[in-house]
Structure formats: C-alpha cells, structure tokens
Amino acid sequence: MAFNKAQSWSLTGNSGTNPATNFIGTTDNKELVFKTNNEERFKIADGRAFFNINTIDGDGIDIIDNTPNKNSGTDVVWIKSVHPQANDVGLLSISTANWQYPIFSARENGKILMGVNAYNSSLASCTDCSSYRLFVKDGIKTEKIKVEIASANGWADYVFSDSYKLQSLDEVKKFITLNKHLPEVPSADEVVKNGVELKEMNVLLLKKIEELTLHLIDLNEKIEKQDKKIQQLEKHKL
C-alpha cells in the first residue's frame, strides 16, 4: 500500500489531525498486525488484542509506572468491565499451557480463584460458596491470620456466666458413648463433608476448654473438702 505525502504520518509527530478520519488501523474487515523482525508481535482482530511474545532474555511484558508520587486511590493498572455481567465472567485470568486451569482468576462477581478452575466440581457442588470471596487450592502458608469477631457475644466467655447451664460429666459421658464425639462438636464424617469454619471452630474449642476448666475447678473443690475431712478423721484417730 502506497501513501502520498498528504496521506503519510510523520515519524516526528502529527498536528491538526481528526480522530474520526486520521488514525492507524483498517477500515475493512481485516486484522491490524504489528511486527518486528518479520515476526507478528501484536494483533488487533474482531475487538480482541493478542500479544505474541518469544524471548528468553527477559520479561515478556513490562508495565512501568514512572510517576514519582501518584495520588492515593489511583492504580497503576485498572482492568474494568463497563457492562455488569450476570454470568460468571473472568476479568483477569492467568494460566500456563493448560489454559482451562488458570493459576489465578479474578471474576466479575468479585471472587478470586487461585489454583482453582472456575468450573471445578468442588465449586459446582458448593452450596454456600456465595458467602466466600477467596478460593485457594493446595493450602495457604502465612505468618499471620487475624479473624474479626463482630461482638463480645461471639466469644465463649458466656460459659462463665452464673446463668450458664453446664452439662454434668455424666451427661457428657452418655453423649460420647452414644455419638463418639463431644457435644456440639461435629463428627469426623461431618467435617469431611462440610469442612471446618475456623472462627466458629476456635470459639467452640474455647467453649469446651472453658467448660473443662469449670469441671476441674469443681473437682478440685471436692478434693479439697475430702482432704479436710480425711485430715480431721486422722486427728480423731490420734
């Protein structure tokens, strides 16, 4: 394709252009392709953009923000969907050769998947997945996890209230004999089926520790009374 001087674009910049009629691109139904060394590197086709990277000497794509002091709340990269999507659409997915199983995916519905396929059977059968935001496969290794407790009622200190009805050890024994697990604590089969809510389980375990502490205090008081009676009986024998 040849251009006359009036049609050419200057390599040092252009002025007086009209974006409606002056642009780099195609007006027919053809792809726009950019090449280096006669190799396709970037292509725009049918509303989609494709990068073809082939280098072992460095990073494939570098996004560098050279702004010294950006305003708070701004972003170096912002990926936005203009139209809300009713379906489960990914805003950003990163995968290796097996593209069906992305190692990271940010979804339109606000969920973040790491090592989890959006159509994974474990998610498809999940009845309460709408309550969660982050899905991670193969575990999380971290130094800290802080769980927020909404109110003091969410903690188990109510066990020490005078109005709390503590199960007797005989009642606990009967329950364990019948069910093979502690009262209120899920069974092994239930844990395998439903998993464990860490916050709720920590509160529940604390509750059991506090109940056990009350039983120990009660037993200690009984032992002390028995010791006093034994000492008194021994004095009378003398």
C-alpha positions as CSV (number, residue, x, y, z in Angstrom):
1,M,0.0,0.0,0.0
2,A,1.4,3.4,-1.0
3,F,0.7,6.8,0.5
4,N,1.2,10.2,-1.0
5,K,2.8,12.9,1.1
6,A,-0.6,14.3,2.2
7,Q,-1.6,10.9,3.5
8,S,1.6,10.0,5.3
9,W,2.1,10.1,9.0
10,S,5.2,11.9,10.2
11,L,7.7,9.9,12.3
12,T,8.2,13.0,14.4
13,G,4.6,13.6,15.3
14,N,1.5,15.0,13.6
15,S,-0.8,18.0,14.2
16,G,-4.2,19.1,13.0
17,T,-5.5,15.5,12.9
18,N,-9.1,14.4,13.2
19,P,-9.5,11.2,15.1
20,A,-12.6,10.4,13.0
21,T,-10.6,10.3,9.8
22,N,-6.9,10.2,10.8
23,F,-5.9,7.0,12.6
24,I,-3.7,4.0,12.4
25,G,-5.8,1.0,11.6
26,T,-8.1,-0.7,9.0
27,T,-11.4,0.3,7.5
28,D,-12.2,-3.1,6.1
29,N,-12.8,-6.3,7.9
30,K,-9.1,-7.1,8.3
31,E,-6.8,-7.5,11.3
32,L,-4.3,-4.9,12.3
33,V,-0.9,-6.5,12.8
34,F,2.4,-5.2,14.2
35,K,5.6,-7.0,13.5
36,T,9.3,-6.8,14.5
37,N,12.0,-8.8,12.6
38,N,9.1,-10.0,10.4
39,E,7.5,-11.8,13.4
40,E,4.0,-11.0,14.5
41,R,4.1,-9.3,17.9
42,F,0.7,-7.6,18.4
43,K,-2.6,-8.1,16.6
44,I,-6.0,-6.5,16.9
45,A,-8.8,-8.6,15.5
46,D,-12.5,-8.5,15.9
47,G,-12.4,-6.5,19.1
48,R,-9.7,-8.6,20.7
49,A,-6.0,-7.9,21.2
50,F,-3.2,-10.6,21.0
51,F,0.4,-10.4,22.1
52,N,2.9,-12.9,20.8
53,I,6.0,-12.9,23.0
54,N,9.0,-15.1,22.2
55,T,12.0,-14.2,24.3
56,I,14.2,-16.0,26.8
57,D,16.4,-13.0,27.6
58,G,14.0,-11.1,29.9
59,D,10.4,-10.4,30.9
60,G,7.7,-10.8,28.2
61,I,5.7,-7.7,29.1
62,D,6.8,-4.8,31.4
63,I,4.4,-2.3,32.7
64,I,6.4,0.5,34.3
65,D,4.8,3.5,36.1
66,N,7.3,6.3,36.2
67,T,5.1,8.7,38.2
68,P,7.0,9.8,41.3
69,N,4.0,10.5,43.6
70,K,0.7,9.1,42.5
71,N,-2.4,10.3,44.2
72,S,-3.9,8.0,46.9
73,G,-6.6,5.7,45.5
74,T,-5.2,5.6,41.9
75,D,-4.0,2.4,40.2
76,V,-1.0,1.6,38.0
77,V,-3.2,-0.9,36.2
78,W,-7.0,-0.9,36.3
79,I,-9.0,-3.6,34.5
80,K,-12.6,-2.6,34.3
81,S,-15.7,-4.2,32.8
82,V,-18.0,-1.4,31.6
83,H,-21.1,-3.6,31.5
84,P,-22.1,-5.6,34.5
85,Q,-22.1,-9.3,33.7
86,A,-24.9,-11.6,35.0
87,N,-22.8,-14.7,34.2
88,D,-19.6,-15.9,35.8
89,V,-17.1,-13.9,33.7
90,G,-13.4,-13.6,34.4
91,L,-11.9,-10.1,34.5
92,L,-8.4,-11.3,34.6
93,S,-7.1,-14.9,34.4
94,I,-3.5,-16.1,34.4
95,S,-2.7,-19.7,33.2
96,T,0.1,-21.8,31.8
97,A,-0.1,-24.1,28.8
98,N,-3.2,-25.8,30.3
99,W,-5.4,-22.7,29.9
100,Q,-8.5,-24.5,31.3
101,Y,-7.0,-24.5,34.7
102,P,-5.8,-20.9,35.5
103,I,-3.4,-20.4,38.4
104,F,-5.2,-17.1,39.1
105,S,-8.5,-15.7,38.1
106,A,-10.4,-12.6,39.2
107,R,-14.1,-13.0,38.5
108,E,-16.8,-10.4,37.6
109,N,-18.7,-11.5,40.8
110,G,-15.8,-10.4,43.0
111,K,-14.4,-13.8,43.7
112,I,-10.7,-14.6,43.5
113,L,-9.6,-18.1,42.5
114,M,-6.0,-19.3,43.0
115,G,-5.2,-22.8,41.6
116,V,-8.9,-23.4,41.2
117,N,-10.9,-23.8,37.9
118,A,-14.0,-21.6,37.8
119,Y,-15.9,-24.7,36.8
120,N,-14.2,-27.0,39.3
121,S,-16.5,-29.7,40.6
122,S,-15.8,-28.7,44.2
123,L,-17.2,-25.2,43.4
124,A,-20.1,-26.5,41.4
125,S,-21.3,-28.7,44.3
126,C,-20.6,-26.0,46.9
127,T,-24.0,-24.9,48.4
128,D,-22.6,-21.9,50.4
129,C,-19.9,-20.6,48.1
130,S,-21.7,-17.3,47.7
131,S,-20.6,-16.5,51.2
132,Y,-16.9,-16.5,50.3
133,R,-14.6,-14.3,48.2
134,L,-11.3,-16.2,48.1
135,F,-10.8,-19.8,46.9
136,V,-7.3,-21.3,47.2
137,K,-6.3,-24.9,46.3
138,D,-3.4,-26.8,47.9
139,G,-3.2,-24.7,51.0
140,I,-2.1,-21.3,52.3
141,K,1.2,-20.6,54.1
142,T,1.4,-17.4,56.0
143,E,2.8,-15.9,59.2
144,K,-0.4,-14.3,60.4
145,I,-4.2,-14.7,60.1
146,K,-6.4,-12.3,62.0
147,V,-10.1,-13.1,62.3
148,E,-12.5,-10.3,63.3
149,I,-15.2,-11.1,65.9
150,A,-18.3,-9.0,65.3
151,S,-19.3,-8.7,69.0
152,A,-18.4,-9.9,72.5
153,N,-21.3,-12.3,72.2
154,G,-19.4,-14.1,69.5
155,W,-16.8,-15.2,72.0
156,A,-17.3,-18.1,74.5
157,D,-16.9,-16.2,77.8
158,Y,-20.6,-16.6,78.5
159,V,-19.7,-20.1,79.8
160,F,-18.5,-18.3,83.0
161,S,-21.9,-16.6,83.5
162,D,-23.8,-17.6,86.6
163,S,-26.8,-18.4,84.4
164,Y,-24.9,-20.8,82.1
165,K,-26.1,-24.4,82.4
166,L,-23.0,-26.6,82.4
167,Q,-23.6,-30.2,81.4
168,S,-22.6,-32.7,84.0
169,L,-19.8,-35.1,83.3
170,D,-22.3,-37.9,83.4
171,E,-24.3,-36.2,80.6
172,V,-21.1,-35.7,78.6
173,K,-20.1,-39.4,79.1
174,K,-23.5,-40.6,77.9
175,F,-23.3,-38.4,74.8
176,I,-19.8,-39.6,74.0
177,T,-20.8,-43.2,74.4
178,L,-23.7,-42.8,72.1
179,N,-22.2,-40.5,69.4
180,K,-18.4,-41.0,69.7
181,H,-17.7,-37.2,69.7
182,L,-18.1,-34.3,72.0
183,P,-21.4,-32.4,72.3
184,E,-21.8,-29.6,69.7
185,V,-18.5,-30.6,68.0
186,P,-19.1,-32.0,64.5
187,S,-18.2,-35.6,63.9
188,A,-15.4,-36.7,61.6
189,D,-17.9,-37.5,58.8
190,E,-19.5,-34.1,59.1
191,V,-16.1,-32.4,58.9
192,V,-15.1,-34.4,55.8
193,K,-18.5,-33.4,54.2
194,N,-18.8,-29.8,55.2
195,G,-15.2,-28.7,56.1
196,V,-14.4,-26.5,59.2
197,E,-15.2,-22.9,59.8
198,L,-12.0,-21.7,61.6
199,K,-13.6,-18.9,63.6
200,E,-16.6,-21.0,64.7
201,M,-14.4,-24.0,65.5
202,N,-11.9,-21.8,67.5
203,V,-14.8,-20.4,69.5
204,L,-16.3,-23.9,70.0
205,L,-13.0,-25.3,71.2
206,L,-12.5,-22.4,73.6
207,K,-16.0,-23.1,74.9
208,K,-15.1,-26.7,75.6
209,I,-11.8,-25.7,77.3
210,E,-13.8,-23.3,79.5
211,E,-16.3,-26.0,80.3
212,L,-13.5,-28.4,81.1
213,T,-11.9,-25.7,83.3
214,L,-15.2,-25.3,85.3
215,H,-15.3,-29.1,85.8
216,L,-11.7,-29.1,87.0
217,I,-12.4,-26.3,89.4
218,D,-15.5,-28.2,90.7
219,L,-13.5,-31.4,91.1
220,N,-10.6,-29.5,92.9
221,E,-13.1,-28.0,95.4
222,K,-14.5,-31.5,96.1
223,I,-11.0,-32.9,96.5
224,E,-10.0,-30.1,98.9
225,K,-13.2,-30.8,101.0
226,Q,-12.3,-34.5,101.0
227,D,-8.8,-33.8,102.1
228,K,-10.0,-31.7,105.0
229,K,-12.4,-34.5,106.1
230,I,-9.6,-37.0,105.9
231,Q,-7.3,-34.8,107.9
232,Q,-10.0,-34.4,110.6
233,L,-10.6,-38.1,110.7
234,E,-6.9,-38.8,111.1
235,K,-6.7,-36.3,114.0
236,H,-9.6,-38.0,115.8
237,K,-7.8,-41.3,115.4
238,L,-4.8,-39.9,117.2
